[in-house]
Amino acid sequence: MPPHLALRPTTLETAPQATRTRRGTAVEEQESEYASMYAAEFTPVSRTVFLILHDRQRAEDITQDAFIQLYSHWGTVSRYERPGAWVRRVAIRLAVRHQKRERTRAVIERSAEPPSMPQPADIDLLHSMRQLPPAQRAALVLFYYEDRPVAEVASILGWTLSATKVNLMRARRRLGALLDEVTEDVD
């Protein structure tokens, strides 16, 4: 076998490993640089965001989000003259957006109507409803409490229209008997 052919397989086998080693070293160097940047800049950036928000926990969360963005763009940002300024600018933008969202939320909450208070529950009715089979209970809740038409109740429960009517009738009768009331069948 000629010497150049004997060396070739060995060279091909070692070449990918050499490439992997160089790539691994490059990745390790980038992660080391990022870790150094994180250690050096996290506290000052967090302090800046805190001065904008006046909420320490929210400031740390936003700073973390900024550093996550830095990590995802580290290949590009690491070549900048001042990558710390980039992450600080991102954190400030995130903080300002957060402040705007909170102000908008406060305005909306002030102008929104207060939630309506639920009707006082009839304890006897609730107790009697618990004694019904779950399918009948579901039919009653959908029909009476959610005010859905029989066809929609049938669709939701996966029943035929006639099965829904039968279950509603049986549920009303059983509930009436439990409450000692007379029931009328309604279609």
N, C-alpha and C positions, 0 to 999 in steps of 0.2 A: 504494500500500500504506500502510495507517495506520501511524504511527510506533510504536505499542505492539507491533504484530506484527513490525515490523522489528527491534526491540530484543530481543524474546523469544528467537529462536533463538540470538542471540549470548550472551544471559544463560544459557541452558540449556547451551550449549557450554562456557562458562567456569566454571559452577558446579561440575561434577564435578572439574575441575582444581583449583579452590580448595579443595574438600573434601579432595582427595587431598593437596594441599600441607599443609593443616592436620593431616591424619592422619600424614603423613610426618614433620612437625615434632614431633608428639606422640610418635611412636615413637622418633625420634632423641633426644628429651629423656629418655624412659624408659630407653633404652639407655645414655645418658650418665650418668644417675643410678645405674643398676645398675653400670656400669663404675667409677664413683667409690666406690660401696659396696664392690665387690669389692676394689679397690685398698686401701681403708682397713681392711677387716675380715678379709681372707684370712689374713694373718700372725697376728693375735691369736687368731682362731678356731682356726687350725691349731696354735698353741702350746697352747691349752686342750685340744684333742683329744690332742695328744702327751702331755700330762701325765696323761691318763686311760689311754692305751694303751701308752706307752713304746716306740713304734715309729714312727719319723719317716715312713717311706713310707706306712704304713697311715693315719697321721694326715692326711697330705696327700690321700690318696685319699678318705677320709671327708669331709674338708673340701670337696673338689671336689664330692662327691655332695650335700652340704648346699647349696652354692652353685648347683648345677643345680636343686635344688628351689626355691631362692629365685628363680631366674630364671623358672621356670615359674609361680610365684605372685607375681611382681613387681608386677603390676597391683594386687593387693590389699595385699600386704605393704608396698609403698612408701608407702602412706598411714598406716601405723602410726606411732606416736610414736617407737619405737626399732626399726627394721627389723634393726639389727645384733643385737639381743637375740634376735629370731626365728631368724635363721640360726645363731646360737650354740646356741640350745636344740635346733634340729634336728640340728646336728653332735654335740652331746653325746648325744642320744638314739641316733643312729646308732652312736656309739662304744660306748655301753653295750650295745646290741644285739650289736655285734660281739664284745665281751668275753664276753657270755653264750654266744654261739655257739661261740667258741673253747674256753671251759671245758667246754661240753657235748661238743664234739668230742674233747677230750682224755680225758674220762671214757669215752666210747664206744670210743675207740681203745685205751685201757688195758684195758678189759674184753673187747674183741674177741679172738677166737682169732687167733693168728698165721697168715698164709696158709700153706697146705700147700706144701711144696717139690715142684716138679715131678719126676716120675720121670726118672732119667737116660735120655737119649735114646740109642737104638740107632743109631749112625752109619751102619751098613750099611743099616738099614731106611730111614732118612731119605734116603740117597743113592739107594736103589732107588725110593723113592716119587717122587723128582724125575724119574725116567725114565718114569713113567706119563703117559698123556695127562691133561690137567687135569680132564676130566669124570670119569674113573675115579678119579683122586686125590680129587676132591671126594666121590664116593660112599663111598670107603673111610674118609675122615676122618669123615664124618657117621655112618656105620654103626659103625665100630670105636672111634674116639676119643671121639665125642660120644654113643655108645651109643644111637642113635636107631633105631627100628624101620624096616623096609624101606619100609613105606607112607609114613612121614614123610619118609624120604630121597627117595622118589619125588615127594612133594608139594613139597618144598623145591627140588628140581632141575627140577621141571616135566616129569618123565618119567612114563611109564606104569609100573605095578607090574612088568610083565614086562621092560620095558627096564631098569629099575633092577636087577632080579635078574641079567639078562644082563651088565650093566656091572660089577656086583660080582663075578660069577663070572670074567669076563675079567680084571678087575683082580687078583683073588687069584691066578689062574693066572700072569699076567705077573709079579707080585711074587714068587711062589714060584720062578719060573724065574730071576729076577734074583738071588734069595737062595740059589739051589741047594737049595731045600727042596721036599718033596712036599706038595701041597695037597689038601684034601678039599673037595668042593663042599657047602656048607651052604645050606639054604633059609631 
